[in-house]
């Protein structure tokens, strides 16, 4: 007479637990990487928004006060974002250069936005 035993051996259970653990560690590692990439993308987005706001503000000031009223300046923003801008008058235009510096993984790096605004 033969007997049939149902179930798993201890070795099979240990191997299954080991494979599940390795899979869980891979998922956690991927999540950490994705979180780091998301955080890295936040500062360039804030820098672009600050540059767009500066260009908009200076454009309005040039239209209302005239290009002679514009000059250079600097500002600090949250999250270690530093901004400096220079306005250089031309014949019938204003050359505006906005430099934004923020911390990156490779060290601080500037992003530069330049535009030409018409003078009334």
N, CA, C and O atoms as a Tinker XYZ file with bonds, in Angstrom:
   480  protein
     1  N      0.829000   -1.154000    0.000000    73     2
     2  CA     0.000000    0.000000    0.000000    64     1     3
     3  C      0.896000    1.247000    0.000000    63     2     4     5
     4  O      1.872000    1.309000    0.748000    81     3
     5  N      0.565000    2.241000   -0.841000    73     3     6
     6  CA     1.355000    3.464000   -0.924000    64     5     7
     7  C      0.570000    4.595000   -0.280000    63     6     8     9
     8  O     -0.657000    4.658000   -0.363000    81     7
     9  N      1.299000    5.465000    0.350000    73     7    10
    10  CA     0.661000    6.635000    0.965000    64     9    11
    11  C      1.103000    7.886000    0.220000    63    10    12    13
    12  O      2.260000    8.017000   -0.179000    81    11
    13  N      0.194000    8.768000    0.047000    73    11    14
    14  CA     0.456000   10.018000   -0.666000    64    13    15
    15  C      0.417000   11.159000    0.338000    63    14    16    17
    16  O     -0.561000   11.331000    1.066000    81    15
    17  N      1.474000   11.920000    0.367000    73    15    18
    18  CA     1.533000   13.062000    1.277000    64    17    19
    19  C      1.371000   14.334000    0.458000    63    18    20    21
    20  O      2.054000   14.506000   -0.552000    81    19
    21  N      0.502000   15.206000    0.865000    73    19    22
    22  CA     0.306000   16.488000    0.194000    64    21    23
    23  C      1.006000   17.576000    1.002000    63    22    24    25
    24  O      1.093000   17.493000    2.227000    81    23
    25  N      1.511000   18.610000    0.295000    73    23    26
    26  CA     2.158000   19.725000    0.977000    64    25    27
    27  C      3.538000   19.991000    0.419000    63    26    28    29
    28  O      3.961000   19.367000   -0.554000    81    27
    29  N      4.238000   20.926000    1.046000    73    27    30
    30  CA     5.551000   21.334000    0.580000    64    29    31
    31  C      6.594000   20.935000    1.597000    63    30    32    33
    32  O      6.312000   20.844000    2.792000    81    31
    33  N      7.797000   20.699000    1.117000    73    31    34
    34  CA     8.890000   20.383000    2.030000    64    33    35
    35  C      9.453000   21.691000    2.590000    63    34    36    37
    36  O      9.161000   22.772000    2.078000    81    35
    37  N     10.231000   21.583000    3.604000    73    35    38
    38  CA    10.831000   22.758000    4.242000    64    37    39
    39  C     11.761000   23.489000    3.264000    63    38    40    41
    40  O     11.805000   24.720000    3.264000    81    39
    41  N     12.487000   22.763000    2.450000    73    39    42
    42  CA    13.393000   23.371000    1.472000    64    41    43
    43  C     12.593000   24.184000    0.449000    63    42    44    45
    44  O     13.015000   25.284000    0.093000    81    43
    45  N     11.485000   23.694000   -0.020000    73    43    46
    46  CA    10.654000   24.414000   -0.979000    64    45    47
    47  C     10.099000   25.707000   -0.380000    63    46    48    49
    48  O     10.060000   26.738000   -1.051000    81    47
    49  N      9.678000   25.651000    0.858000    73    47    50
    50  CA     9.149000   26.843000    1.529000    64    49    51
    51  C     10.248000   27.889000    1.711000    63    50    52    53
    52  O     10.033000   29.075000    1.461000    81    51
    53  N     11.430000   27.440000    2.149000    73    51    54
    54  CA    12.532000   28.382000    2.331000    64    53    55
    55  C     12.943000   29.026000    1.004000    63    54    56    57
    56  O     13.233000   30.222000    0.963000    81    55
    57  N     12.969000   28.253000   -0.068000    73    55    58
    58  CA    13.308000   28.787000   -1.379000    64    57    59
    59  C     12.262000   29.806000   -1.845000    63    58    60    61
    60  O     12.621000   30.827000   -2.432000    81    59
    61  N     10.990000   29.547000   -1.597000    73    59    62
    62  CA     9.933000   30.485000   -1.975000    64    61    63
    63  C     10.051000   31.786000   -1.181000    63    62    64    65
    64  O      9.880000   32.868000   -1.742000    81    63
    65  N     10.339000   31.694000    0.101000    73    63    66
    66  CA    10.505000   32.890000    0.934000    64    65    67
    67  C     11.720000   33.692000    0.471000    63    66    68    69
    68  O     11.669000   34.922000    0.442000    81    67
    69  N     12.796000   33.026000    0.115000    73    67    70
    70  CA    13.988000   33.697000   -0.373000    64    69    71
    71  C     13.696000   34.446000   -1.678000    63    70    72    73
    72  O     14.109000   35.596000   -1.829000    81    71
    73  N     13.000000   33.821000   -2.610000    73    71    74
    74  CA    12.644000   34.480000   -3.865000    64    73    75
    75  C     11.717000   35.667000   -3.649000    63    74    76    77
    76  O     11.878000   36.694000   -4.307000    81    75
    77  N     10.764000   35.553000   -2.755000    73    75    78
    78  CA     9.890000   36.679000   -2.438000    64    77    79
    79  C     10.668000   37.839000   -1.820000    63    78    80    81
    80  O     10.397000   39.002000   -2.118000    81    79
    81  N     11.625000   37.522000   -0.967000    73    79    82
    82  CA    12.447000   38.564000   -0.349000    64    81    83
    83  C     13.290000   39.307000   -1.371000    63    82    84    85
    84  O     13.401000   40.531000   -1.309000    81    83
    85  N     13.885000   38.580000   -2.310000    73    83    86
    86  CA    14.686000   39.218000   -3.360000    64    85    87
    87  C     13.793000   40.106000   -4.235000    63    86    88    89
    88  O     14.190000   41.210000   -4.605000    81    87
    89  N     12.611000   39.633000   -4.558000    73    87    90
    90  CA    11.671000   40.440000   -5.348000    64    89    91
    91  C     11.241000   41.693000   -4.616000    63    90    92    93
    92  O     11.136000   42.757000   -5.227000    81    91
    93  N     10.990000   41.591000   -3.321000    73    91    94
    94  CA    10.585000   42.759000   -2.529000    64    93    95
    95  C     11.716000   43.781000   -2.450000    63    94    96    97
    96  O     11.462000   44.983000   -2.524000    81    95
    97  N     12.959000   43.324000   -2.300000    73    95    98
    98  CA    14.094000   44.249000   -2.277000    64    97    99
    99  C     14.262000   44.962000   -3.619000    63    98   100   101
   100  O     14.606000   46.143000   -3.650000    81    99
   101  N     14.026000   44.270000   -4.707000    73    99   102
   102  CA    14.118000   44.902000   -6.022000    64   101   103
   103  C     13.047000   45.982000   -6.178000    63   102   104   105
   104  O     13.319000   47.048000   -6.730000    81   103
   105  N     11.837000   45.713000   -5.698000    73   103   106
   106  CA    10.771000   46.710000   -5.768000    64   105   107
   107  C     11.095000   47.937000   -4.926000    63   106   108   109
   108  O     10.872000   49.064000   -5.369000    81   107
   109  N     11.611000   47.737000   -3.730000    73   107   110
   110  CA    11.967000   48.857000   -2.857000    64   109   111
   111  C     13.087000   49.682000   -3.487000    63   110   112   113
   112  O     13.046000   50.912000   -3.444000    81   111
   113  N     14.088000   49.017000   -4.071000    73   111   114
   114  CA    15.179000   49.733000   -4.730000    64   113   115
   115  C     14.677000   50.566000   -5.897000    63   114   116   117
   116  O     15.138000   51.690000   -6.096000    81   115
   117  N     13.755000   50.040000   -6.659000    73   115   118
   118  CA    13.174000   50.792000   -7.770000    64   117   119
   119  C     12.385000   51.991000   -7.286000    63   118   120   121
   120  O     12.416000   53.049000   -7.914000    81   119
   121  N     11.685000   51.840000   -6.190000    73   119   122
   122  CA    10.913000   52.955000   -5.634000    64   121   123
   123  C     11.827000   54.068000   -5.138000    63   122   124   125
   124  O     11.525000   55.246000   -5.329000    81   123
   125  N     12.929000   53.711000   -4.509000    73   123   126
   126  CA    13.891000   54.711000   -4.033000    64   125   127
   127  C     14.468000   55.477000   -5.219000    63   126   128   129
   128  O     14.605000   56.699000   -5.164000    81   127
   129  N     14.803000   54.767000   -6.280000    73   127   130
   130  CA    15.342000   55.413000   -7.480000    64   129   131
   131  C     14.310000   56.364000   -8.103000    63   130   132   133
   132  O     14.654000   57.480000   -8.494000    81   131
   133  N     13.070000   55.934000   -8.192000    73   131   134
   134  CA    12.021000   56.782000   -8.769000    64   133   135
   135  C     11.793000   58.024000   -7.917000    63   134   136   137
   136  O     11.575000   59.106000   -8.462000    81   135
   137  N     11.838000   57.896000   -6.610000    73   135   138
   138  CA    11.665000   59.043000   -5.715000    64   137   139
   139  C     12.811000   60.037000   -5.893000    63   138   140   141
   140  O     12.585000   61.248000   -5.903000    81   139
   141  N     14.024000   59.541000   -6.032000    73   139   142
   142  CA    15.183000   60.411000   -6.232000    64   141   143
   143  C     15.079000   61.163000   -7.560000    63   142   144   145
   144  O     15.393000   62.352000   -7.619000    81   143
   145  N     14.648000   60.492000   -8.613000    73   143   146
   146  CA    14.493000   61.152000   -9.907000    64   145   147
   147  C     13.403000   62.219000   -9.865000    63   146   148   149
   148  O     13.536000   63.271000  -10.490000    81   147
   149  N     12.337000   61.952000   -9.138000    73   147   150
   150  CA    11.262000   62.941000   -9.000000    64   149   151
   151  C     11.770000   64.184000   -8.279000    63   150   152   153
   152  O     11.450000   65.305000   -8.671000    81   151
   153  N     12.554000   63.990000   -7.235000    73   151   154
   154  CA    13.102000   65.126000   -6.489000    64   153   155
   155  C     14.069000   65.931000   -7.356000    63   154   156   157
   156  O     14.104000   67.157000   -7.256000    81   155
   157  N     14.853000   65.263000   -8.204000    73   155   158
   158  CA    15.777000   65.965000   -9.084000    64   157   159
   159  C     15.037000   66.817000  -10.104000    63   158   160   161
   160  O     15.532000   67.875000  -10.493000    81   159
   161  N     13.878000   66.386000  -10.539000    73   159   162
   162  CA    13.119000   67.132000  -11.525000    64   161   163
   163  C     12.389000   68.336000  -10.966000    63   162   164   165
   164  O     11.953000   69.208000  -11.719000    81   163
   165  N     12.255000   68.389000   -9.666000    73   163   166
   166  CA    11.510000   69.479000   -9.043000    64   165   167
   167  C     12.238000   70.820000   -9.167000    63   166   168   169
   168  O     11.609000   71.833000   -9.472000    81   167
   169  N     13.544000   70.841000   -8.936000    73   167   170
   170  CA    14.278000   72.110000   -8.971000    64   169   171
   171  C     14.354000   72.723000  -10.367000    63   170   172   173
   172  O     14.140000   73.929000  -10.489000    81   171
   173  N     14.645000   71.967000  -11.427000    73   171   174
   174  CA    14.610000   72.593000  -12.753000    64   173   175
   175  C     13.225000   73.141000  -13.109000    63   174   176   177
   176  O     13.121000   74.156000  -13.798000    81   175
   177  N     12.182000   72.487000  -12.651000    73   175   178
   178  CA    10.828000   72.984000  -12.897000    64   177   179
   179  C     10.599000   74.294000  -12.168000    63   178   180   181
   180  O     10.023000   75.224000  -12.734000    81   179
   181  N     11.041000   74.384000  -10.915000    73   179   182
   182  CA    10.912000   75.635000  -10.165000    64   181   183
   183  C     11.762000   76.744000  -10.782000    63   182   184   185
   184  O     11.353000   77.905000  -10.796000    81   183
   185  N     12.938000   76.391000  -11.290000    73   183   186
   186  CA    13.796000   77.388000  -11.934000    64   185   187
   187  C     13.133000   77.928000  -13.201000    63   186   188   189
   188  O     13.169000   79.132000  -13.453000    81   187
   189  N     12.537000   77.060000  -13.986000    73   187   190
   190  CA    11.851000   77.501000  -15.199000    64   189   191
   191  C     10.660000   78.397000  -14.861000    63   190   192   193
   192  O     10.409000   79.385000  -15.551000    81   191
   193  N      9.939000   78.058000  -13.816000    73   191   194
   194  CA     8.801000   78.885000  -13.400000    64   193   195
   195  C      9.272000   80.248000  -12.900000    63   194   196   197
   196  O      8.636000   81.262000  -13.186000    81   195
   197  N     10.380000   80.283000  -12.155000    73   195   198
   198  CA    10.914000   81.563000  -11.664000    64   197   199
   199  C     11.391000   82.428000  -12.829000    63   198   200   201
   200  O     11.186000   83.642000  -12.830000    81   199
   201  N     12.026000   81.804000  -13.818000    73   199   202
   202  CA    12.485000   82.562000  -14.985000    64   201   203
   203  C     11.295000   83.113000  -15.773000    63   202   204   205
   204  O     11.330000   84.259000  -16.220000    81   203
   205  N     10.264000   82.325000  -15.942000    73   203   206
   206  CA     9.077000   82.782000  -16.668000    64   205   207
   207  C      8.416000   83.947000  -15.930000    63   206   208   209
   208  O      7.971000   84.909000  -16.556000    81   207
   209  N      8.353000   83.859000  -14.602000    73   207   210
   210  CA     7.765000   84.950000  -13.815000    64   209   211
   211  C      8.605000   86.222000  -13.932000    63   210   212   213
   212  O      8.064000   87.320000  -14.059000    81   211
   213  N      9.939000   86.065000  -13.890000    73   211   214
   214  CA    10.816000   87.239000  -14.005000    64   213   215
   215  C     10.646000   87.893000  -15.376000    63   214   216   217
   216  O     10.524000   89.114000  -15.467000    81   215
   217  N     10.639000   87.094000  -16.436000    73   215   218
   218  CA    10.484000   87.656000  -17.781000    64   217   219
   219  C      9.141000   88.354000  -17.933000    63   218   220   221
   220  O      9.052000   89.400000  -18.576000    81   219
   221  N      8.107000   87.788000  -17.351000    73   219   222
   222  CA     6.786000   88.405000  -17.405000    64   221   223
   223  C      6.776000   89.729000  -16.641000    63   222   224   225
   224  O      6.256000   90.727000  -17.140000    81   223
   225  N      7.346000   89.743000  -15.439000    73   223   226
   226  CA     7.388000   90.965000  -14.630000    64   225   227
   227  C      8.169000   92.072000  -15.336000    63   226   228   229
   228  O      7.728000   93.220000  -15.387000    81   227
   229  N      9.326000   91.716000  -15.877000    73   227   230
   230  CA    10.151000   92.719000  -16.540000    64   229   231
   231  C      9.496000   93.220000  -17.830000    63   230   232   233
   232  O      9.655000   94.383000  -18.200000    81   231
   233  N      8.771000   92.350000  -18.502000    73   231   234
   234  CA     8.057000   92.764000  -19.712000    64   233   235
   235  C      6.975000   93.789000  -19.376000    63   234   236   237
   236  O      6.804000   94.779000  -20.087000    81   235
   237  N      6.250000   93.542000  -18.290000    73   235   238
   238  CA     5.212000   94.485000  -17.860000    64   237   239
   239  C      5.845000   95.802000  -17.420000    63   238   240   241
   240  O      5.340000   96.873000  -17.757000    81   239
   241  N      6.940000   95.734000  -16.674000    73   239   242
   242  CA     7.620000   96.952000  -16.238000    64   241   243
   243  C      8.157000   97.747000  -17.416000    63   242   244   245
   244  O      8.106000   98.977000  -17.414000    81   243
   245  N      8.675000   97.047000  -18.427000    73   243   246
   246  CA     9.191000   97.740000  -19.619000    64   245   247
   247  C      8.061000   98.434000  -20.364000    63   246   248   249
   248  O      8.247000   99.531000  -20.891000    81   247
   249  N      6.894000   97.808000  -20.411000    73   247   250
   250  CA     5.763000   98.400000  -21.120000    64   249   251
   251  C      5.179000   99.588000  -20.370000    63   250   252   253
   252  O      4.708000  100.536000  -20.998000    81   251
   253  N      5.199000   99.560000  -19.043000    73   251   254
   254  CA     4.581000  100.644000  -18.273000    64   253   255
   255  C      5.557000  101.751000  -17.891000    63   254   256   257
   256  O      5.197000  102.928000  -17.934000    81   255
   257  N      6.787000  101.395000  -17.519000    73   255   258
   258  CA     7.751000  102.392000  -17.046000    64   257   259
   259  C      8.778000  102.773000  -18.097000    63   258   260   261
   260  O      9.463000  103.786000  -17.954000    81   259
   261  N      8.892000  101.984000  -19.137000    73   259   262
   262  CA     9.923000  102.230000  -20.139000    64   261   263
   263  C     11.162000  101.409000  -19.834000    63   262   264   265
   264  O     11.393000  100.998000  -18.697000    81   263
   265  N     11.939000  101.184000  -20.853000    73   263   266
   266  CA    13.115000  100.322000  -20.698000    64   265   267
   267  C     14.205000  100.950000  -19.841000    63   266   268   269
   268  O     15.006000  100.231000  -19.245000    81   267
   269  N     14.252000  102.267000  -19.768000    73   267   270
   270  CA    15.292000  102.936000  -18.976000    64   269   271
   271  C     15.127000  102.665000  -17.484000    63   270   272   273
   272  O     16.087000  102.780000  -16.723000    81   271
   273  N     13.918000  102.305000  -17.062000    73   271   274
   274  CA    13.669000  102.069000  -15.638000    64   273   275
   275  C     14.131000  100.685000  -15.178000    63   274   276   277
   276  O     14.154000  100.412000  -13.978000    81   275
   277  N     14.495000   99.821000  -16.106000    73   275   278
   278  CA    14.881000   98.453000  -15.745000    64   277   279
   279  C     16.384000   98.370000  -15.550000    63   278   280   281
   280  O     17.146000   99.100000  -16.183000    81   279
   281  N     16.798000   97.482000  -14.676000    73   279   282
   282  CA    18.219000   97.297000  -14.408000    64   281   283
   283  C     18.506000   95.866000  -14.014000    63   282   284   285
   284  O     17.852000   94.930000  -14.473000    81   283
   285  N     19.485000   95.718000  -13.167000    73   283   286
   286  CA    19.898000   94.400000  -12.708000    64   285   287
   287  C     19.353000   94.148000  -11.318000    63   286   288   289
   288  O     18.914000   95.071000  -10.632000    81   287
   289  N     19.385000   92.885000  -10.907000    73   287   290
   290  CA    18.918000   92.547000   -9.572000    64   289   291
   291  C     19.191000   91.102000   -9.239000    63   290   292   293
   292  O     19.733000   90.350000  -10.048000    81   291
   293  N     18.808000   90.725000   -8.038000    73   291   294
   294  CA    18.992000   89.353000   -7.573000    64   293   295
   295  C     17.863000   89.012000   -6.607000    63   294   296   297
   296  O     17.279000   89.887000   -5.966000    81   295
   297  N     17.576000   87.731000   -6.523000    73   295   298
   298  CA    16.527000   87.268000   -5.610000    64   297   299
   299  C     16.840000   85.851000   -5.165000    63   298   300   301
   300  O     17.480000   85.081000   -5.881000    81   299
   301  N     16.375000   85.526000   -3.966000    73   299   302
   302  CA    16.476000   84.154000   -3.456000    64   301   303
   303  C     15.086000   83.557000   -3.425000    63   302   304   305
   304  O     14.108000   84.228000   -3.096000    81   303
   305  N     15.016000   82.293000   -3.771000    73   303   306
   306  CA    13.753000   81.568000   -3.777000    64   305   307
   307  C     13.889000   80.370000   -2.843000    63   306   308   309
   308  O     15.006000   80.002000   -2.477000    81   307
   309  N     12.773000   79.754000   -2.449000    73   307   310
   310  CA    12.857000   78.561000   -1.598000    64   309   311
   311  C     13.632000   77.432000   -2.291000    63   310   312   313
   312  O     13.812000   77.444000   -3.509000    81   311
   313  N     14.071000   76.488000   -1.518000    73   311   314
   314  CA    14.779000   75.293000   -1.994000    64   313   315
   315  C     16.114000   75.624000   -2.650000    63   314   316   317
   316  O     16.473000   75.017000   -3.659000    81   315
   317  N     16.855000   76.579000   -2.088000    73   315   318
   318  CA    18.204000   76.910000   -2.555000    64   317   319
   319  C     18.252000   77.323000   -4.016000    63   318   320   321
   320  O     19.176000   76.938000   -4.733000    81   319
   321  N     17.295000   78.082000   -4.465000    73   319   322
   322  CA    17.263000   78.589000   -5.830000    64   321   323
   323  C     17.638000   80.059000   -5.795000    63   322   324   325
   324  O     16.929000   80.870000   -5.199000    81   323
   325  N     18.754000   80.407000   -6.433000    73   323   326
   326  CA    19.235000   81.786000   -6.473000    64   325   327
   327  C     19.047000   82.317000   -7.893000    63   326   328   329
   328  O     19.283000   81.608000   -8.872000    81   327
   329  N     18.618000   83.579000   -7.989000    73   327   330
   330  CA    18.345000   84.189000   -9.285000    64   329   331
   331  C     19.040000   85.539000   -9.379000    63   330   332   333
   332  O     19.035000   86.315000   -8.423000    81   331
   333  N     19.632000   85.814000  -10.522000    73   331   334
   334  CA    20.176000   87.149000  -10.791000    64   333   335
   335  C     19.864000   87.487000  -12.244000    63   334   336   337
   336  O     19.900000   86.621000  -13.117000    81   335
   337  N     19.558000   88.751000  -12.488000    73   335   338
   338  CA    19.214000   89.154000  -13.840000    64   337   339
   339  C     19.894000   90.472000  -14.184000    63   338   340   341
   340  O     20.195000   91.292000  -13.317000    81   339
   341  N     20.122000   90.642000  -15.471000    73   339   342
   342  CA    20.759000   91.840000  -15.993000    64   341   343
   343  C     19.963000   92.327000  -17.186000    63   342   344   345
   344  O     19.663000   91.555000  -18.096000    81   343
   345  N     19.623000   93.593000  -17.184000    73   343   346
   346  CA    18.903000   94.210000  -18.298000    64   345   347
   347  C     19.843000   95.197000  -18.981000    63   346   348   349
   348  O     20.339000   96.131000  -18.352000    81   347
   349  N     20.079000   94.983000  -20.261000    73   347   350
   350  CA    20.962000   95.845000  -21.043000    64   349   351
   351  C     20.155000   96.513000  -22.145000    63   350   352   353
   352  O     19.633000   95.831000  -23.027000    81   351
   353  N     20.043000   97.843000  -22.110000    73   351   354
   354  CA    19.247000   98.511000  -23.140000    64   353   355
   355  C     19.939000   98.479000  -24.494000    63   354   356   357
   356  O     21.159000   98.610000  -24.599000    81   355
   357  N     19.122000   98.302000  -25.527000    73   355   358
   358  CA    19.588000   98.373000  -26.906000    64   357   359
   359  C     18.972000   99.589000  -27.570000    63   358   360   361
   360  O     18.469000  100.478000  -26.883000    81   359
   361  N     19.003000   99.647000  -28.898000    73   359   362
   362  CA    18.462000  100.795000  -29.625000    64   361   363
   363  C     16.960000  100.942000  -29.381000    63   362   364   365
   364  O     16.516000  101.995000  -28.924000    81   363
   365  N     16.194000   99.936000  -29.670000    73   363   366
   366  CA    14.742000   99.966000  -29.448000    64   365   367
   367  C     14.291000   98.710000  -28.716000    63   366   368   369
   368  O     13.142000   98.284000  -28.835000    81   367
   369  N     15.216000   98.125000  -27.955000    73   367   370
   370  CA    14.899000   96.878000  -27.263000    64   369   371
   371  C     15.696000   96.789000  -25.967000    63   370   372   373
   372  O     16.576000   97.606000  -25.696000    81   371
   373  N     15.369000   95.789000  -25.191000    73   371   374
   374  CA    16.044000   95.533000  -23.926000    64   373   375
   375  C     16.459000   94.067000  -23.909000    63   374   376   377
   376  O     15.625000   93.176000  -24.074000    81   375
   377  N     17.743000   93.823000  -23.710000    73   375   378
   378  CA    18.256000   92.458000  -23.621000    64   377   379
   379  C     18.249000   92.046000  -22.151000    63   378   380   381
   380  O     18.931000   92.649000  -21.323000    81   379
   381  N     17.486000   91.035000  -21.845000    73   379   382
   382  CA    17.346000   90.583000  -20.465000    64   381   383
   383  C     17.937000   89.182000  -20.338000    63   382   384   385
   384  O     17.558000   88.270000  -21.074000    81   383
   385  N     18.872000   89.018000  -19.397000    73   383   386
   386  CA    19.498000   87.718000  -19.129000    64   385   387
   387  C     19.197000   87.358000  -17.682000    63   386   388   389
   388  O     19.512000   88.117000  -16.765000    81   387
   389  N     18.590000   86.205000  -17.486000    73   387   390
   390  CA    18.208000   85.718000  -16.156000    64   389   391
   391  C     18.995000   84.445000  -15.884000    63   390   392   393
   392  O     18.877000   83.469000  -16.625000    81   391
   393  N     19.799000   84.451000  -14.820000    73   391   394
   394  CA    20.622000   83.301000  -14.456000    64   393   395
   395  C     20.081000   82.718000  -13.161000    63   394   396   397
   396  O     19.978000   83.413000  -12.150000    81   395
   397  N     19.736000   81.440000  -13.198000    73   395   398
   398  CA    19.209000   80.744000  -12.021000    64   397   399
   399  C     20.180000   79.636000  -11.634000    63   398   400   401
   400  O     20.557000   78.806000  -12.460000    81   399
   401  N     20.577000   79.638000  -10.368000    73   399   402
   402  CA    21.527000   78.648000   -9.877000    64   401   403
   403  C     20.861000   77.841000   -8.775000    63   402   404   405
   404  O     20.238000   78.398000   -7.871000    81   403
   405  N     20.999000   76.522000   -8.862000    73   403   406
   406  CA    20.430000   75.639000   -7.849000    64   405   407
   407  C     21.308000   74.409000   -7.712000    63   406   408   409
   408  O     22.133000   74.123000   -8.579000    81   407
   409  N     21.127000   73.690000   -6.625000    73   407   410
   410  CA    21.942000   72.529000   -6.307000    64   409   411
   411  C     21.496000   71.335000   -7.138000    63   410   412   413
   412  O     20.308000   71.025000   -7.226000    81   411
   413  N     22.465000   70.681000   -7.736000    73   411   414
   414  CA    22.232000   69.442000   -8.482000    64   413   415
   415  C     23.066000   68.349000   -7.850000    63   414   416   417
   416  O     23.890000   68.622000   -6.977000    81   415
   417  N     22.866000   67.128000   -8.276000    73   415   418
   418  CA    23.690000   66.037000   -7.758000    64   417   419
   419  C     25.150000   66.220000   -8.152000    63   418   420   421
   420  O     26.046000   65.830000   -7.404000    81   419
   421  N     25.397000   66.808000   -9.318000    73   419   422
   422  CA    26.766000   67.016000   -9.784000    64   421   423
   423  C     27.356000   68.333000   -9.276000    63   422   424   425
   424  O     28.463000   68.704000   -9.668000    81   423
   425  N     26.639000   69.032000   -8.421000    73   423   426
   426  CA    27.103000   70.319000   -7.895000    64   425   427
   427  C     26.217000   71.434000   -8.398000    63   426   428   429
   428  O     25.347000   71.204000   -9.238000    81   427
   429  N     26.428000   72.669000   -7.885000    73   427   430
   430  CA    25.581000   73.773000   -8.318000    64   429   431
   431  C     25.795000   74.064000   -9.799000    63   430   432   433
   432  O     26.919000   74.063000  -10.303000    81   431
   433  N     24.709000   74.306000  -10.456000    73   431   434
   434  CA    24.806000   74.594000  -11.884000    64   433   435
   435  C     23.822000   75.671000  -12.267000    63   434   436   437
   436  O     22.682000   75.674000  -11.804000    81   435
   437  N     24.266000   76.601000  -13.126000    73   435   438
   438  CA    23.352000   77.669000  -13.531000    64   437   439
   439  C     22.550000   77.286000  -14.772000    63   438   440   441
   440  O     23.025000   76.549000  -15.637000    81   439
   441  N     21.353000   77.791000  -14.838000    73   439   442
   442  CA    20.525000   77.765000  -16.038000    64   441   443
   443  C     20.354000   79.218000  -16.449000    63   442   444   445
   444  O     20.052000   80.070000  -15.613000    81   443
   445  N     20.542000   79.502000  -17.711000    73   443   446
   446  CA    20.465000   80.874000  -18.196000    64   445   447
   447  C     19.328000   80.996000  -19.199000    63   446   448   449
   448  O     19.191000   80.182000  -20.113000    81   447
   449  N     18.518000   82.027000  -19.010000    73   447   450
   450  CA    17.428000   82.340000  -19.928000    64   449   451
   451  C     17.677000   83.756000  -20.422000    63   450   452   453
   452  O     17.866000   84.672000  -19.621000    81   451
   453  N     17.677000   83.939000  -21.727000    73   451   454
   454  CA    17.888000   85.257000  -22.303000    64   453   455
   455  C     16.743000   85.578000  -23.264000    63   454   456   457
   456  O     16.232000   84.703000  -23.963000    81   455
   457  N     16.358000   86.848000  -23.279000    73   455   458
   458  CA    15.300000   87.285000  -24.182000    64   457   459
   459  C     15.514000   88.743000  -24.556000    63   458   460   461
   460  O     16.299000   89.453000  -23.928000    81   459
   461  N     14.811000   89.169000  -25.574000    73   459   462
   462  CA    14.837000   90.564000  -26.009000    64   461   463
   463  C     13.419000   91.105000  -25.896000    63   462   464   465
   464  O     12.480000   90.558000  -26.475000    81   463
   465  N     13.279000   92.206000  -25.127000    73   463   466
   466  CA    11.971000   92.835000  -24.952000    64   465   467
   467  C     11.920000   94.117000  -25.784000    63   466   468   469
   468  O     12.888000   94.877000  -25.802000    81   467
   469  N     10.814000   94.362000  -26.468000    73   467   470
   470  CA    10.706000   95.613000  -27.225000    64   469   471
   471  C     10.496000   96.797000  -26.284000    63   470   472   473
   472  O      9.812000   96.679000  -25.268000    81   471
   473  N     11.078000   97.911000  -26.625000    73   471   474
   474  CA    10.880000   99.140000  -25.847000    64   473   475
   475  C      9.846000  100.011000  -26.541000    63   474   476   477
   476  O      9.880000  100.167000  -27.762000    81   475
   477  N      8.928000  100.581000  -25.767000    73   475   478
   478  CA     7.906000  101.435000  -26.386000    64   477   479
   479  C      8.482000  102.762000  -26.865000    63   478   480
   480  O      7.753000  103.592000  -27.407000    81   479
